[in-house]
Amino acid sequence: MLTVPGSPFSERTIGRWVRFWDGRLKISLARIWNTVLTRLPHLAIPRGRHKPKDEWGYLLPLWKLVSPLSLLEHLGNFNV
C-alpha cells in the first residue's frame, strides 16, 4: 500500500491510473501540442541532453505557461 494524500492506495491502483493517463495522453497528444504551440509559438523545445525522457517531461512544465483548463478541455473532448 502507498500512502498518499486522500487515503492509502494499492500499487495496482496507482498503476491503473498511470496507464489510464498515459493512454489519454497518447490519444490527445496532437491536440495538446496544437494548443500549446498556438498559444506559445515562440516556445523553445528542449533537445540534446536537456531533452525529457517522455512526453510528460515536455508537457508538465508547460502547465504554468498554458492554462491548465484549456488542456483539460482537449483531454475531455473524446469518449473513453
PEFENRA-V477452 format. One line per field, one symbol per residue. ss: DSSP state (H for helix, E for strand, L for the rest). psi: psi as a letter, one per 30 degrees, with the letter a starting at -180 (. if undefined). A space follows every 10 residues. Layout:
BEGIN
ss = ???
psi = ???
END
This chain:
BEGIN
ss = LEEELLEEEL HHHHHHHHHH HHHHHHHHHH HHHHHHHHHL LLLLLLLHHH LLLLHHHHHH HHHHLLLHHH HHHHHLLLLL
psi = kkjlkelkkl eeeeeeeeee eeeeeeegee eeeeeefefi fgkjkklbff klfleefeee ffefekjeee eeeeefglk.
END
